[in-house]
């Protein structure tokens, strides 16, 4: 994993939810109905558009260490990167590597073929919702069927939570979800989730 940048303009970045860190921490619930919420800071995100049947798509897949997913909801992963299907010819690459390096490598793999590779890291932020009650919290405002029979680890789709459009990705069976809203809507979504979590700190109502 790349070392954090501690000097220069990049070190001065402020996350979209820096002002809510304490509130998100205070909202955590432990126990059998536990749920936690946190922002993951400055995740590298690169948007890729290319014909999935092209040689360029194959080159991009080899560069990432995993083929581009072909179906809605599918993801693929390598040691550094996770690739999410956004559309028939569009993907979002999440990475633990430097955004500039990933963008450069993928543009080289595109090699002038029709398509685009764009660093969109500042376009979204990442919220992680985890714990036994996480699915119940999301079900208060997400129209998807999130039951394990329909949605499970490795699935990622565009949907809404409350009124906010997000890319929703399930990581594991805990369950742990990552929600990727546009940065300008992150405050509203975080406050919505904090409110939705609040009931789980008290006794279950029969």
N, C-alpha and C positions, 0 to 999 in steps of 0.2 A: 504494500500500500504506500502511496506517495506521502512524503513528509509534509505536514501542514506548512503553509507559507506564513512566515512571521515578520516579513519585512515588505515594504513597498505598498502601493495602493490596494492590492488584493487583501492584505492583512487588515485593512480598515473596513472590510465589508461588514454589513449588519444584516442579519437574517430577517425575513419578513415577520417572524414571531418572537424576536428577542425580547419584546416587551411583555410577553405572556409566559416566559419560562417558569417563573415562580408559580403562577396560577395553574399551569399544566401539572407541575410537580405536586402541588397541594391537592389536586383533584384525584390523585392516584388512590385506588381502593385495593386492599389486600384481601386474601382469603379465597374462599370458594367462589365468590362473586367478584373477584378482583378484575381490575382493568387499569391500564396505565396509558398515558398519552405523552409523546415527546416529539420534538422536531429534530430531524436529522439535517445537519448543516451542510450546505454547499455541495450537494451531490452533483457530480458531472452528468449532464444529460445532453445527448447529441441526437438530433432528428436526422433520419436517413430516408431518402426517397430514391427508389430505383426499381426497374423492372425485375420482379422476382425470378423470372426465367432467364435472365441475362448472365453473361459471363462476369459482369461487374458485380452482381449479387453474390456469385460464388466467391469472388475475390474478397468482398467485404466480409462474408461469413468466415473465410479462412483467416482474415486479419483479426477478427473478433474471437476466434477459437470456437465458434458455434454457428450453425447455419441459421439464416433468417427464418423465423417462424412463418408458417404459411396460412394459419387459420386464426380466426377471431378468438381471443382469449388465451392463445398459446404464448409461452415465453421460452427462451433458450438461454443458457448460461455457460460461462467459462470461469476461469479463476478470477478474472478482474471485471467481467462485463455481464450484464443481464440485458437481453434484447426482448422488447415487448412489441407485439403486433398492434399497429394502430389502424391499418387499412390494407387493401390489396397490394399497394406499392409503398407503404409507409411504416416505419418502425421508430421506436424510441430506444436508444442505447443508454443504459445507466451504467456508470463505471466508477471504480475506485481509483482510476488513473487520472492524471491531469487532463483537463478539458481540451487544452490546446494540443496536446500530444495526440489524444484520441481523434480529434477533428482532422489533424494533419494526416494521420495514418489512413483514415477512412477516405479522405479526398484522394490520396495517392492510390488507394485500391479502386476508387471509382474510375480514375484514369481517363477522364474526359468523356466517359459514357453519359448518356442522358440520365439526369438525376440530380440530387443535391445532398450535401452534408452540412448541417448547420448546428453550431453550438447554441443550445437553448437552455443552458444551465440556470440562467437568471429568470427564466420564464415561469418556473414552478418552484415550489418548495416541497418538502417531504415530511409528512406526519406519520408516526408509527403508533398504532393502536394495538394493544396486546393484552391478553389475559382471558380467563374463562368467560367473562361477560362481554368481550369485545364484539362478538357477532350480534349479541342482543342490542348493544348500543347502536351498531350500524343499522340494524333492522328497523330502528325507529324512524329512519329517514331515507333508506336506500331501497329502490324498487326491485333490485335483483333478488332472486332466490339464492340466499347465501348458505343454505343447508349443505352439508358435505356431499350429499348426493348430486348436487348441481354445481358447486363451486368449492374448490379446494386448493391446496398448495400448488404454486406454479401458475395459477390462473391470474390474468390481469385484463381488465376491460374498462372501457370508458362508461361512466354512469354518473349518477348524482347522489349526493348525500345532503339531506336537507335540500336547499335550493342551489347548491354549489356543484358545478361540474368538476369531476375528479377522474383521475386514472386510479382504479382500485386494484391492488395487487395483494394476494394472500401468500405469505411466506411459508407458514407451517401450520400444524394442527393445534397450536396452543389455545386459540388461534392468534397469529400475528398478522396484521394487515398494514400495508403502507398505502397512504392516500396522497396523491400528487395533484393538488389544486394549483391554479394560477396564483402567482404570488399576491396579486392584488385582492384575491378572495380568501387568502389564508386566515386572516384575522377572524372573519365571520365564521369560517368552518371550525377553527379551533374553539371559539366560544360556543358554537353549537354542540360540539362534542363534549366539552366540559360540562355543559348543562345536561346533556343526555347521560353522562356518567354519574351524575350526582345521586341518583336514587340507589345506586348499588352500595353505597356506604352505610345504608341502614338495613333493618330487617326486611326480609321478603314478605310482601303482602299476599296473603292467601287469596 
